[in-house]
Amino acid sequence: MILLIYLFTGEFRLETHGPLGTLWVSFGLIAFYIALIWLNSLLGLFLTPLFIVPGTWLLDWRKRRKGELVEADQAEGTYQG
């Protein structure tokens, strides 16, 4: 594309926006990366239970199937703290 512009105009100029443009882009990039870190933190906070809770259900099901898990009515007198 730049080559076509150079061929038609005969000039090769670099487009610059000065120091204010550089500051504007840097503030935009800073805001973008802060938002990205914030979003990744929220995803970890809210998506983790979606995998942990069904995982505990699966482990309880496997233990119950093998006979290793004591049922709730049988475990009244035991403390598991």
Phi and psi restraints in degrees (range 20) as a CNS / XPLOR table:
assign (resid 1 and name C) (resid 2 and name N)
       (resid 2 and name CA) (resid 2 and name C) 1.0 -64.4 20.0 2
assign (resid 2 and name N) (resid 2 and name CA)
       (resid 2 and name C) (resid 3 and name N) 1.0 -35.4 20.0 2
assign (resid 2 and name C) (resid 3 and name N)
       (resid 3 and name CA) (resid 3 and name C) 1.0 -63.8 20.0 2
assign (resid 3 and name N) (resid 3 and name CA)
       (resid 3 and name C) (resid 4 and name N) 1.0 -40.2 20.0 2
assign (resid 3 and name C) (resid 4 and name N)
       (resid 4 and name CA) (resid 4 and name C) 1.0 -64.1 20.0 2
assign (resid 4 and name N) (resid 4 and name CA)
       (resid 4 and name C) (resid 5 and name N) 1.0 -41.2 20.0 2
assign (resid 4 and name C) (resid 5 and name N)
       (resid 5 and name CA) (resid 5 and name C) 1.0 -64.0 20.0 2
assign (resid 5 and name N) (resid 5 and name CA)
       (resid 5 and name C) (resid 6 and name N) 1.0 -41.5 20.0 2
assign (resid 5 and name C) (resid 6 and name N)
       (resid 6 and name CA) (resid 6 and name C) 1.0 -64.0 20.0 2
assign (resid 6 and name N) (resid 6 and name CA)
       (resid 6 and name C) (resid 7 and name N) 1.0 -40.2 20.0 2
assign (resid 6 and name C) (resid 7 and name N)
       (resid 7 and name CA) (resid 7 and name C) 1.0 -66.7 20.0 2
assign (resid 7 and name N) (resid 7 and name CA)
       (resid 7 and name C) (resid 8 and name N) 1.0 -37.9 20.0 2
assign (resid 7 and name C) (resid 8 and name N)
       (resid 8 and name CA) (resid 8 and name C) 1.0 -80.4 20.0 2
assign (resid 8 and name N) (resid 8 and name CA)
       (resid 8 and name C) (resid 9 and name N) 1.0 -34.8 20.0 2
assign (resid 8 and name C) (resid 9 and name N)
       (resid 9 and name CA) (resid 9 and name C) 1.0 -98.2 20.0 2
assign (resid 9 and name N) (resid 9 and name CA)
       (resid 9 and name C) (resid 10 and name N) 1.0 -26.1 20.0 2
assign (resid 9 and name C) (resid 10 and name N)
       (resid 10 and name CA) (resid 10 and name C) 1.0 81.2 20.0 2
assign (resid 10 and name N) (resid 10 and name CA)
       (resid 10 and name C) (resid 11 and name N) 1.0 1.9 20.0 2
assign (resid 10 and name C) (resid 11 and name N)
       (resid 11 and name CA) (resid 11 and name C) 1.0 -117.7 20.0 2
assign (resid 11 and name N) (resid 11 and name CA)
       (resid 11 and name C) (resid 12 and name N) 1.0 148.6 20.0 2
assign (resid 11 and name C) (resid 12 and name N)
       (resid 12 and name CA) (resid 12 and name C) 1.0 -127.0 20.0 2
assign (resid 12 and name N) (resid 12 and name CA)
       (resid 12 and name C) (resid 13 and name N) 1.0 95.2 20.0 2
assign (resid 12 and name C) (resid 13 and name N)
       (resid 13 and name CA) (resid 13 and name C) 1.0 -109.9 20.0 2
assign (resid 13 and name N) (resid 13 and name CA)
       (resid 13 and name C) (resid 14 and name N) 1.0 142.2 20.0 2
assign (resid 13 and name C) (resid 14 and name N)
       (resid 14 and name CA) (resid 14 and name C) 1.0 -94.4 20.0 2
assign (resid 14 and name N) (resid 14 and name CA)
       (resid 14 and name C) (resid 15 and name N) 1.0 129.3 20.0 2
assign (resid 14 and name C) (resid 15 and name N)
       (resid 15 and name CA) (resid 15 and name C) 1.0 -84.8 20.0 2
assign (resid 15 and name N) (resid 15 and name CA)
       (resid 15 and name C) (resid 16 and name N) 1.0 124.2 20.0 2
assign (resid 15 and name C) (resid 16 and name N)
       (resid 16 and name CA) (resid 16 and name C) 1.0 -125.0 20.0 2
assign (resid 16 and name N) (resid 16 and name CA)
       (resid 16 and name C) (resid 17 and name N) 1.0 157.7 20.0 2
assign (resid 16 and name C) (resid 17 and name N)
       (resid 17 and name CA) (resid 17 and name C) 1.0 -123.2 20.0 2
assign (resid 17 and name N) (resid 17 and name CA)
       (resid 17 and name C) (resid 18 and name N) 1.0 4.7 20.0 2
assign (resid 17 and name C) (resid 18 and name N)
       (resid 18 and name CA) (resid 18 and name C) 1.0 78.1 20.0 2
assign (resid 18 and name N) (resid 18 and name CA)
       (resid 18 and name C) (resid 19 and name N) 1.0 -174.4 20.0 2
assign (resid 18 and name C) (resid 19 and name N)
       (resid 19 and name CA) (resid 19 and name C) 1.0 -68.7 20.0 2
assign (resid 19 and name N) (resid 19 and name CA)
       (resid 19 and name C) (resid 20 and name N) 1.0 -31.1 20.0 2
assign (resid 19 and name C) (resid 20 and name N)
       (resid 20 and name CA) (resid 20 and name C) 1.0 -68.5 20.0 2
assign (resid 20 and name N) (resid 20 and name CA)
       (resid 20 and name C) (resid 21 and name N) 1.0 -36.3 20.0 2
assign (resid 20 and name C) (resid 21 and name N)
       (resid 21 and name CA) (resid 21 and name C) 1.0 -65.9 20.0 2
assign (resid 21 and name N) (resid 21 and name CA)
       (resid 21 and name C) (resid 22 and name N) 1.0 -38.2 20.0 2
assign (resid 21 and name C) (resid 22 and name N)
       (resid 22 and name CA) (resid 22 and name C) 1.0 -65.4 20.0 2
assign (resid 22 and name N) (resid 22 and name CA)
       (resid 22 and name C) (resid 23 and name N) 1.0 -42.6 20.0 2
assign (resid 22 and name C) (resid 23 and name N)
       (resid 23 and name CA) (resid 23 and name C) 1.0 -64.4 20.0 2
assign (resid 23 and name N) (resid 23 and name CA)
       (resid 23 and name C) (resid 24 and name N) 1.0 -41.3 20.0 2
assign (resid 23 and name C) (resid 24 and name N)
       (resid 24 and name CA) (resid 24 and name C) 1.0 -61.1 20.0 2
assign (resid 24 and name N) (resid 24 and name CA)
       (resid 24 and name C) (resid 25 and name N) 1.0 -44.8 20.0 2
assign (resid 24 and name C) (resid 25 and name N)
       (resid 25 and name CA) (resid 25 and name C) 1.0 -66.8 20.0 2
assign (resid 25 and name N) (resid 25 and name CA)
       (resid 25 and name C) (resid 26 and name N) 1.0 -39.4 20.0 2
assign (resid 25 and name C) (resid 26 and name N)
       (resid 26 and name CA) (resid 26 and name C) 1.0 -65.9 20.0 2
assign (resid 26 and name N) (resid 26 and name CA)
       (resid 26 and name C) (resid 27 and name N) 1.0 -40.0 20.0 2
assign (resid 26 and name C) (resid 27 and name N)
       (resid 27 and name CA) (resid 27 and name C) 1.0 -64.5 20.0 2
assign (resid 27 and name N) (resid 27 and name CA)
       (resid 27 and name C) (resid 28 and name N) 1.0 -38.3 20.0 2
assign (resid 27 and name C) (resid 28 and name N)
       (resid 28 and name CA) (resid 28 and name C) 1.0 -64.2 20.0 2
assign (resid 28 and name N) (resid 28 and name CA)
       (resid 28 and name C) (resid 29 and name N) 1.0 -42.6 20.0 2
assign (resid 28 and name C) (resid 29 and name N)
       (resid 29 and name CA) (resid 29 and name C) 1.0 -67.1 20.0 2
assign (resid 29 and name N) (resid 29 and name CA)
       (resid 29 and name C) (resid 30 and name N) 1.0 -38.5 20.0 2
assign (resid 29 and name C) (resid 30 and name N)
       (resid 30 and name CA) (resid 30 and name C) 1.0 -62.1 20.0 2
assign (resid 30 and name N) (resid 30 and name CA)
       (resid 30 and name C) (resid 31 and name N) 1.0 -46.0 20.0 2
assign (resid 30 and name C) (resid 31 and name N)
       (resid 31 and name CA) (resid 31 and name C) 1.0 -62.6 20.0 2
assign (resid 31 and name N) (resid 31 and name CA)
       (resid 31 and name C) (resid 32 and name N) 1.0 -39.9 20.0 2
assign (resid 31 and name C) (resid 32 and name N)
       (resid 32 and name CA) (resid 32 and name C) 1.0 -61.9 20.0 2
assign (resid 32 and name N) (resid 32 and name CA)
       (resid 32 and name C) (resid 33 and name N) 1.0 -47.0 20.0 2
assign (resid 32 and name C) (resid 33 and name N)
       (resid 33 and name CA) (resid 33 and name C) 1.0 -71.9 20.0 2
assign (resid 33 and name N) (resid 33 and name CA)
       (resid 33 and name C) (resid 34 and name N) 1.0 -32.9 20.0 2
assign (resid 33 and name C) (resid 34 and name N)
       (resid 34 and name CA) (resid 34 and name C) 1.0 -64.3 20.0 2
assign (resid 34 and name N) (resid 34 and name CA)
       (resid 34 and name C) (resid 35 and name N) 1.0 -43.7 20.0 2
assign (resid 34 and name C) (resid 35 and name N)
       (resid 35 and name CA) (resid 35 and name C) 1.0 -64.5 20.0 2
assign (resid 35 and name N) (resid 35 and name CA)
       (resid 35 and name C) (resid 36 and name N) 1.0 -36.4 20.0 2
assign (resid 35 and name C) (resid 36 and name N)
       (resid 36 and name CA) (resid 36 and name C) 1.0 -65.8 20.0 2
assign (resid 36 and name N) (resid 36 and name CA)
       (resid 36 and name C) (resid 37 and name N) 1.0 -43.4 20.0 2
assign (resid 36 and name C) (resid 37 and name N)
       (resid 37 and name CA) (resid 37 and name C) 1.0 -64.8 20.0 2
assign (resid 37 and name N) (resid 37 and name CA)
       (resid 37 and name C) (resid 38 and name N) 1.0 -42.2 20.0 2
assign (resid 37 and name C) (resid 38 and name N)
       (resid 38 and name CA) (resid 38 and name C) 1.0 -62.4 20.0 2
assign (resid 38 and name N) (resid 38 and name CA)
       (resid 38 and name C) (resid 39 and name N) 1.0 -44.4 20.0 2
assign (resid 38 and name C) (resid 39 and name N)
       (resid 39 and name CA) (resid 39 and name C) 1.0 -65.4 20.0 2
assign (resid 39 and name N) (resid 39 and name CA)
       (resid 39 and name C) (resid 40 and name N) 1.0 -41.7 20.0 2
assign (resid 39 and name C) (resid 40 and name N)
       (resid 40 and name CA) (resid 40 and name C) 1.0 -65.3 20.0 2
assign (resid 40 and name N) (resid 40 and name CA)
       (resid 40 and name C) (resid 41 and name N) 1.0 -35.0 20.0 2
assign (resid 40 and name C) (resid 41 and name N)
       (resid 41 and name CA) (resid 41 and name C) 1.0 -65.5 20.0 2
assign (resid 41 and name N) (resid 41 and name CA)
       (resid 41 and name C) (resid 42 and name N) 1.0 -44.0 20.0 2
assign (resid 41 and name C) (resid 42 and name N)
       (resid 42 and name CA) (resid 42 and name C) 1.0 -65.8 20.0 2
assign (resid 42 and name N) (resid 42 and name CA)
       (resid 42 and name C) (resid 43 and name N) 1.0 -37.9 20.0 2
assign (resid 42 and name C) (resid 43 and name N)
       (resid 43 and name CA) (resid 43 and name C) 1.0 -62.7 20.0 2
assign (resid 43 and name N) (resid 43 and name CA)
       (resid 43 and name C) (resid 44 and name N) 1.0 -42.1 20.0 2
assign (resid 43 and name C) (resid 44 and name N)
       (resid 44 and name CA) (resid 44 and name C) 1.0 -64.7 20.0 2
assign (resid 44 and name N) (resid 44 and name CA)
       (resid 44 and name C) (resid 45 and name N) 1.0 -37.0 20.0 2
assign (resid 44 and name C) (resid 45 and name N)
       (resid 45 and name CA) (resid 45 and name C) 1.0 -69.9 20.0 2
assign (resid 45 and name N) (resid 45 and name CA)
       (resid 45 and name C) (resid 46 and name N) 1.0 -40.9 20.0 2
assign (resid 45 and name C) (resid 46 and name N)
       (resid 46 and name CA) (resid 46 and name C) 1.0 -93.5 20.0 2
assign (resid 46 and name N) (resid 46 and name CA)
       (resid 46 and name C) (resid 47 and name N) 1.0 -25.6 20.0 2
assign (resid 46 and name C) (resid 47 and name N)
       (resid 47 and name CA) (resid 47 and name C) 1.0 -88.1 20.0 2
assign (resid 47 and name N) (resid 47 and name CA)
       (resid 47 and name C) (resid 48 and name N) 1.0 -21.9 20.0 2
assign (resid 47 and name C) (resid 48 and name N)
       (resid 48 and name CA) (resid 48 and name C) 1.0 -58.7 20.0 2
assign (resid 48 and name N) (resid 48 and name CA)
       (resid 48 and name C) (resid 49 and name N) 1.0 -47.3 20.0 2
assign (resid 48 and name C) (resid 49 and name N)
       (resid 49 and name CA) (resid 49 and name C) 1.0 -61.6 20.0 2
assign (resid 49 and name N) (resid 49 and name CA)
       (resid 49 and name C) (resid 50 and name N) 1.0 -26.5 20.0 2
assign (resid 49 and name C) (resid 50 and name N)
       (resid 50 and name CA) (resid 50 and name C) 1.0 -66.3 20.0 2
assign (resid 50 and name N) (resid 50 and name CA)
       (resid 50 and name C) (resid 51 and name N) 1.0 -21.9 20.0 2
assign (resid 50 and name C) (resid 51 and name N)
       (resid 51 and name CA) (resid 51 and name C) 1.0 -102.5 20.0 2
assign (resid 51 and name N) (resid 51 and name CA)
       (resid 51 and name C) (resid 52 and name N) 1.0 -32.0 20.0 2
assign (resid 51 and name C) (resid 52 and name N)
       (resid 52 and name CA) (resid 52 and name C) 1.0 -70.7 20.0 2
assign (resid 52 and name N) (resid 52 and name CA)
       (resid 52 and name C) (resid 53 and name N) 1.0 -47.3 20.0 2
assign (resid 52 and name C) (resid 53 and name N)
       (resid 53 and name CA) (resid 53 and name C) 1.0 -63.5 20.0 2
assign (resid 53 and name N) (resid 53 and name CA)
       (resid 53 and name C) (resid 54 and name N) 1.0 -50.2 20.0 2
assign (resid 53 and name C) (resid 54 and name N)
       (resid 54 and name CA) (resid 54 and name C) 1.0 -63.7 20.0 2
assign (resid 54 and name N) (resid 54 and name CA)
       (resid 54 and name C) (resid 55 and name N) 1.0 -28.3 20.0 2
assign (resid 54 and name C) (resid 55 and name N)
       (resid 55 and name CA) (resid 55 and name C) 1.0 -65.2 20.0 2
assign (resid 55 and name N) (resid 55 and name CA)
       (resid 55 and name C) (resid 56 and name N) 1.0 -39.9 20.0 2
assign (resid 55 and name C) (resid 56 and name N)
       (resid 56 and name CA) (resid 56 and name C) 1.0 -68.1 20.0 2
assign (resid 56 and name N) (resid 56 and name CA)
       (resid 56 and name C) (resid 57 and name N) 1.0 -35.5 20.0 2
assign (resid 56 and name C) (resid 57 and name N)
       (resid 57 and name CA) (resid 57 and name C) 1.0 -62.4 20.0 2
assign (resid 57 and name N) (resid 57 and name CA)
       (resid 57 and name C) (resid 58 and name N) 1.0 -42.7 20.0 2
assign (resid 57 and name C) (resid 58 and name N)
       (resid 58 and name CA) (resid 58 and name C) 1.0 -65.0 20.0 2
assign (resid 58 and name N) (resid 58 and name CA)
       (resid 58 and name C) (resid 59 and name N) 1.0 -42.8 20.0 2
assign (resid 58 and name C) (resid 59 and name N)
       (resid 59 and name CA) (resid 59 and name C) 1.0 -65.7 20.0 2
assign (resid 59 and name N) (resid 59 and name CA)
       (resid 59 and name C) (resid 60 and name N) 1.0 -40.2 20.0 2
assign (resid 59 and name C) (resid 60 and name N)
       (resid 60 and name CA) (resid 60 and name C) 1.0 -63.6 20.0 2
assign (resid 60 and name N) (resid 60 and name CA)
       (resid 60 and name C) (resid 61 and name N) 1.0 -39.0 20.0 2
assign (resid 60 and name C) (resid 61 and name N)
       (resid 61 and name CA) (resid 61 and name C) 1.0 -63.6 20.0 2
assign (resid 61 and name N) (resid 61 and name CA)
       (resid 61 and name C) (resid 62 and name N) 1.0 -42.7 20.0 2
assign (resid 61 and name C) (resid 62 and name N)
       (resid 62 and name CA) (resid 62 and name C) 1.0 -65.2 20.0 2
assign (resid 62 and name N) (resid 62 and name CA)
       (resid 62 and name C) (resid 63 and name N) 1.0 -42.5 20.0 2
assign (resid 62 and name C) (resid 63 and name N)
       (resid 63 and name CA) (resid 63 and name C) 1.0 -66.2 20.0 2
assign (resid 63 and name N) (resid 63 and name CA)
       (resid 63 and name C) (resid 64 and name N) 1.0 -40.1 20.0 2
assign (resid 63 and name C) (resid 64 and name N)
       (resid 64 and name CA) (resid 64 and name C) 1.0 -64.6 20.0 2
assign (resid 64 and name N) (resid 64 and name CA)
       (resid 64 and name C) (resid 65 and name N) 1.0 -37.1 20.0 2
assign (resid 64 and name C) (resid 65 and name N)
       (resid 65 and name CA) (resid 65 and name C) 1.0 -67.2 20.0 2
assign (resid 65 and name N) (resid 65 and name CA)
       (resid 65 and name C) (resid 66 and name N) 1.0 -37.4 20.0 2
assign (resid 65 and name C) (resid 66 and name N)
       (resid 66 and name CA) (resid 66 and name C) 1.0 -81.0 20.0 2
assign (resid 66 and name N) (resid 66 and name CA)
       (resid 66 and name C) (resid 67 and name N) 1.0 -11.7 20.0 2
assign (resid 66 and name C) (resid 67 and name N)
       (resid 67 and name CA) (resid 67 and name C) 1.0 84.4 20.0 2
assign (resid 67 and name N) (resid 67 and name CA)
       (resid 67 and name C) (resid 68 and name N) 1.0 15.3 20.0 2
assign (resid 67 and name C) (resid 68 and name N)
       (resid 68 and name CA) (resid 68 and name C) 1.0 -88.2 20.0 2
assign (resid 68 and name N) (resid 68 and name CA)
       (resid 68 and name C) (resid 69 and name N) 1.0 -20.2 20.0 2
assign (resid 68 and name C) (resid 69 and name N)
       (resid 69 and name CA) (resid 69 and name C) 1.0 -92.6 20.0 2
assign (resid 69 and name N) (resid 69 and name CA)
       (resid 69 and name C) (resid 70 and name N) 1.0 129.0 20.0 2
assign (resid 69 and name C) (resid 70 and name N)
       (resid 70 and name CA) (resid 70 and name C) 1.0 -83.9 20.0 2
assign (resid 70 and name N) (resid 70 and name CA)
       (resid 70 and name C) (resid 71 and name N) 1.0 132.5 20.0 2
assign (resid 70 and name C) (resid 71 and name N)
       (resid 71 and name CA) (resid 71 and name C) 1.0 -66.8 20.0 2
assign (resid 71 and name N) (resid 71 and name CA)
       (resid 71 and name C) (resid 72 and name N) 1.0 161.4 20.0 2
assign (resid 71 and name C) (resid 72 and name N)
       (resid 72 and name CA) (resid 72 and name C) 1.0 -65.4 20.0 2
assign (resid 72 and name N) (resid 72 and name CA)
       (resid 72 and name C) (resid 73 and name N) 1.0 -38.2 20.0 2
assign (resid 72 and name C) (resid 73 and name N)
       (resid 73 and name CA) (resid 73 and name C) 1.0 -70.8 20.0 2
assign (resid 73 and name N) (resid 73 and name CA)
       (resid 73 and name C) (resid 74 and name N) 1.0 -25.6 20.0 2
assign (resid 73 and name C) (resid 74 and name N)
       (resid 74 and name CA) (resid 74 and name C) 1.0 -83.6 20.0 2
assign (resid 74 and name N) (resid 74 and name CA)
       (resid 74 and name C) (resid 75 and name N) 1.0 -20.2 20.0 2
assign (resid 74 and name C) (resid 75 and name N)
       (resid 75 and name CA) (resid 75 and name C) 1.0 -98.7 20.0 2
assign (resid 75 and name N) (resid 75 and name CA)
       (resid 75 and name C) (resid 76 and name N) 1.0 20.8 20.0 2
assign (resid 75 and name C) (resid 76 and name N)
       (resid 76 and name CA) (resid 76 and name C) 1.0 -61.3 20.0 2
assign (resid 76 and name N) (resid 76 and name CA)
       (resid 76 and name C) (resid 77 and name N) 1.0 -41.8 20.0 2
assign (resid 76 and name C) (resid 77 and name N)
       (resid 77 and name CA) (resid 77 and name C) 1.0 -88.4 20.0 2
assign (resid 77 and name N) (resid 77 and name CA)
       (resid 77 and name C) (resid 78 and name N) 1.0 -0.4 20.0 2
assign (resid 77 and name C) (resid 78 and name N)
       (resid 78 and name CA) (resid 78 and name C) 1.0 -100.5 20.0 2
assign (resid 78 and name N) (resid 78 and name CA)
       (resid 78 and name C) (resid 79 and name N) 1.0 147.0 20.0 2
assign (resid 78 and name C) (resid 79 and name N)
       (resid 79 and name CA) (resid 79 and name C) 1.0 -110.8 20.0 2
assign (resid 79 and name N) (resid 79 and name CA)
       (resid 79 and name C) (resid 80 and name N) 1.0 127.5 20.0 2
assign (resid 79 and name C) (resid 80 and name N)
       (resid 80 and name CA) (resid 80 and name C) 1.0 -120.8 20.0 2
assign (resid 80 and name N) (resid 80 and name CA)
       (resid 80 and name C) (resid 81 and name N) 1.0 50.3 20.0 2
